[in-house]
Amino acid sequence: MTADPFEITLPVQTGIGVVAPFDFALDRELWRWVPDHACLHTTRLPYLPEPVTVQLAEALADPHGVRRATRDLLVPEPEVVAYSCTSGSFIGGAAGEAALVAAMLDAGAPRAVTTSGAMVSALESLGVRRVAVVTPYVDAVTDRLVSFLAEYGITTTASVGLGMLGDIWKMTYAHVLAAVAELDTTGADALFVSCTNVPTYDVIEPLRRRLGIPVLTANQVTMWSALRAAGVPLDWDLDAPARREFGLATG
């Protein structure tokens, strides 16, 4: 017998608000990290015709812009709002990251996280004090990430920046793997791949097995932190994510 559609109960959805930079293109990767009963509500910051430099990151770190974007997300009543931008949340140091969280809370978000704050929380939860870093950025931006980590007592053992000034979302898994291959991870407790526009979902587990250390990425830690803040149980672990089937695609 076919069930009466009017008797089917819709599952309760937990809303996760996401404020993303104007050029963010990996919405699908964020969705892959969340369980079926969580729902992402996403908005973007206004377009800025600038290359990916310190100046652009500083513009994306403006708490006023993030506050306005947060207000746009509040109608569907998310349990948390995440600012999903790595460089925009580390470029101003620990104080700048705290100002972004404060701006989202001031706008009315019940809870607030940023990608860089999530990165630190994830590293600390794994007991990581020494990390190797891969970024798509120019050196001046990568250096700010290293300084941000140092504020929390986390040493960067080695870093590789790809010097990209735009179109970061067009990177392939092959580009990510090649960048990691250039990195000396000797002495590192974990690897962090920066930027929410760098695709990483399917290479995390193969890299973890290859390197023998946890592999953390921007979208992964952002969703980990946001889901925890919203009280959503996780069915994957930071040091061995297993929510979906992982494969080493290189396209």
C-alpha positions as CSV (number, residue, x, y, z in Angstrom):
1,M,0.0,0.0,0.0
2,T,1.3,3.4,-0.9
3,A,1.7,5.8,2.0
4,D,-0.5,8.8,2.1
5,P,1.8,11.7,1.3
6,F,0.0,13.8,3.8
7,E,0.9,11.4,6.6
8,I,4.7,11.4,5.8
9,T,6.6,13.4,8.4
10,L,9.4,15.6,7.2
11,P,12.7,15.1,9.0
12,V,13.8,17.9,11.3
13,Q,16.5,19.9,9.6
14,T,19.3,21.6,11.4
15,G,20.3,24.8,9.6
16,I,23.9,25.7,9.1
17,G,24.5,29.3,7.8
18,V,27.5,29.8,5.6
19,V,29.0,33.2,4.6
20,A,31.4,32.6,1.7
21,P,33.6,34.9,-0.3
22,F,32.3,36.1,-3.7
23,D,34.4,33.6,-5.7
24,F,33.5,30.5,-3.7
25,A,32.7,27.7,-6.1
26,L,32.8,24.5,-4.0
27,D,29.3,24.4,-2.5
28,R,29.0,20.7,-3.4
29,E,32.1,19.9,-1.4
30,L,30.6,21.5,1.7
31,W,27.4,19.5,1.2
32,R,29.4,16.3,1.1
33,W,30.6,16.8,4.7
34,V,27.1,17.3,6.2
35,P,24.6,14.6,7.2
36,D,21.2,14.4,5.5
37,H,19.4,16.1,8.4
38,A,21.6,19.2,8.2
39,C,20.8,21.9,5.7
40,L,23.3,24.6,4.4
41,H,22.0,28.1,3.9
42,T,24.7,30.0,1.9
43,T,25.3,33.6,1.0
44,R,28.3,35.4,-0.5
45,L,30.1,38.6,0.1
46,P,30.0,41.3,-2.6
47,Y,32.3,40.9,-5.6
48,L,35.7,42.6,-5.4
49,P,37.7,42.9,-8.7
50,E,41.0,42.2,-7.0
51,P,43.7,39.4,-7.3
52,V,44.1,37.1,-4.3
53,T,46.7,39.1,-2.3
54,V,47.0,40.4,1.2
55,Q,44.9,43.4,0.2
56,L,42.0,41.2,-0.9
57,A,42.2,39.0,2.2
58,E,42.1,42.1,4.3
59,A,39.0,43.3,2.5
60,L,37.3,39.9,3.1
61,A,38.2,40.2,6.8
62,D,36.1,43.3,7.2
63,P,33.7,42.5,10.1
64,H,31.1,44.9,8.8
65,G,30.7,43.0,5.5
66,V,30.5,39.7,7.4
67,R,27.9,41.1,9.8
68,R,25.7,42.2,6.9
69,A,26.0,38.9,5.2
70,T,25.1,37.1,8.5
71,R,21.9,39.1,8.8
72,D,20.9,37.8,5.3
73,L,21.1,34.3,6.6
74,L,19.0,34.6,9.7
75,V,15.5,34.2,8.3
76,P,15.7,30.3,8.0
77,E,17.0,30.3,11.6
78,P,20.3,28.5,11.4
79,E,21.8,27.1,14.6
80,V,25.2,28.4,13.7
81,V,26.8,30.7,11.1
82,A,30.2,29.8,9.6
83,Y,32.5,32.3,7.8
84,S,33.9,29.9,5.2
85,C,37.1,31.7,4.2
86,T,40.5,30.8,5.4
87,S,42.6,33.8,4.3
88,G,39.9,36.2,5.3
89,S,39.8,34.8,8.8
90,F,43.5,34.5,9.5
91,I,44.8,37.6,7.7
92,G,44.1,39.8,10.7
93,G,45.6,37.4,13.3
94,A,43.9,36.0,16.3
95,A,42.3,39.4,17.1
96,G,40.9,39.7,13.6
97,E,39.4,36.2,13.7
98,A,37.8,37.0,17.1
99,A,36.4,40.2,15.6
100,L,34.7,38.2,12.8
101,V,33.1,35.9,15.3
102,A,31.9,38.8,17.4
103,A,30.4,40.5,14.3
104,M,28.4,37.4,13.4
105,L,27.1,37.1,17.0
106,D,26.3,40.8,17.0
107,A,24.3,40.3,13.8
108,G,22.2,37.7,15.6
109,A,23.8,34.4,14.9
110,P,23.2,32.0,17.8
111,R,26.7,30.6,17.4
112,A,29.5,31.5,15.0
113,V,32.7,29.9,13.7
114,T,35.3,30.8,11.1
115,T,37.5,28.5,9.0
116,S,40.7,29.6,10.6
117,G,39.2,29.3,14.1
118,A,38.0,25.9,13.1
119,M,41.5,25.0,11.9
120,V,43.0,25.9,15.2
121,S,40.3,24.0,17.1
122,A,40.8,20.9,14.9
123,L,44.6,20.9,15.3
124,E,44.3,21.4,19.1
125,S,41.7,18.6,19.3
126,L,44.2,16.2,17.7
127,G,47.1,17.5,19.9
128,V,48.9,18.9,16.9
129,R,51.7,21.4,17.7
130,R,53.7,21.1,14.5
131,V,52.0,21.3,11.1
132,A,53.0,21.3,7.5
133,V,51.0,23.6,5.3
134,V,49.9,23.7,1.6
135,T,48.3,26.9,0.3
136,P,47.3,28.2,-3.1
137,Y,48.4,31.7,-2.1
138,V,51.3,34.1,-2.8
139,D,54.0,34.0,-0.2
140,A,52.8,37.1,1.6
141,V,49.5,35.5,2.3
142,T,51.0,32.2,3.3
143,D,53.3,34.0,5.7
144,R,50.2,35.5,7.5
145,L,48.8,31.9,7.9
146,V,52.1,30.8,9.5
147,S,52.0,33.9,11.8
148,F,48.4,33.1,12.8
149,L,49.2,29.6,13.7
150,A,52.2,30.8,15.8
151,E,49.9,32.9,17.9
152,Y,48.4,29.7,19.1
153,G,51.7,28.0,19.8
154,I,51.5,25.9,16.6
155,T,54.8,25.7,14.6
156,T,54.7,25.4,10.8
157,T,57.4,22.9,9.9
158,A,57.2,23.5,6.2
159,S,54.9,25.3,3.7
160,V,54.3,25.4,0.0
161,G,52.4,28.2,-1.6
162,L,51.3,27.9,-5.2
163,G,51.3,31.7,-5.9
164,M,47.8,31.7,-7.4
165,L,46.2,35.1,-7.9
166,G,42.7,33.9,-8.9
167,D,40.6,31.0,-10.2
168,I,41.7,28.9,-7.3
169,W,38.5,26.8,-7.5
170,K,39.8,25.5,-10.9
171,M,42.5,23.5,-9.2
172,T,42.2,19.7,-9.6
173,Y,43.0,16.9,-7.3
174,A,46.2,16.4,-9.4
175,H,47.3,19.9,-8.5
176,V,46.7,19.3,-4.8
177,L,48.6,16.0,-4.9
178,A,51.5,17.6,-6.7
179,A,51.7,20.5,-4.2
180,V,51.7,18.0,-1.3
181,A,54.5,16.0,-3.1
182,E,56.7,19.1,-2.9
183,L,56.3,19.4,0.8
184,D,58.6,17.9,3.4
185,T,56.3,16.6,6.1
186,T,59.2,15.3,8.3
187,G,58.5,16.3,11.9
188,A,55.0,17.4,11.2
189,D,52.1,16.1,13.4
190,A,49.6,16.9,10.6
191,L,49.1,18.4,7.2
192,F,46.8,21.4,6.6
193,V,45.6,22.3,3.1
194,S,44.4,25.9,3.2
195,C,41.6,27.7,1.3
196,T,37.9,26.7,1.0
197,N,38.2,27.0,-2.8
198,V,40.8,24.2,-3.0
199,P,39.0,20.8,-3.7
200,T,40.2,18.1,-1.3
201,Y,37.4,15.8,-0.3
202,D,38.4,12.7,-2.1
203,V,42.2,13.0,-1.5
204,I,42.1,13.4,2.3
205,E,42.1,9.7,3.2
206,P,44.6,8.6,0.5
207,L,47.0,11.3,1.6
208,R,46.5,10.4,5.3
209,R,47.5,6.8,4.4
210,R,50.4,7.9,2.3
211,L,51.8,10.4,4.8
212,G,50.9,8.6,8.0
213,I,49.6,11.8,9.7
214,P,46.2,13.4,9.9
215,V,45.3,15.5,6.9
216,L,43.1,18.5,7.6
217,T,41.5,20.8,5.0
218,A,39.6,24.1,5.0
219,N,36.2,22.9,4.1
220,Q,36.5,19.8,6.3
221,V,37.4,21.7,9.5
222,T,34.8,24.4,8.8
223,M,32.0,21.9,8.6
224,W,33.4,19.9,11.5
225,S,33.3,23.0,13.7
226,A,29.9,24.3,12.5
227,L,28.2,20.9,12.9
228,R,29.6,20.5,16.4
229,A,28.5,24.0,17.3
230,A,25.0,23.2,16.1
231,G,24.9,20.0,18.1
232,V,24.8,17.7,15.0
233,P,26.4,14.3,15.6
234,L,29.3,13.5,13.3
235,D,29.6,10.2,11.5
236,W,33.3,10.8,10.6
237,D,36.5,11.7,12.5
238,L,39.1,14.3,11.8
239,D,42.0,11.9,11.9
240,A,40.2,9.3,9.7
241,P,37.2,10.7,7.9
242,A,34.9,8.0,6.7
243,R,31.6,9.5,6.0
244,R,31.7,8.7,2.3
245,E,33.7,6.3,0.1
246,F,37.1,8.0,-0.7
247,G,38.9,7.5,-3.9
248,L,42.2,8.9,-5.3
249,A,40.8,10.7,-8.3
250,T,43.3,12.9,-10.1
251,G,41.2,14.8,-12.6
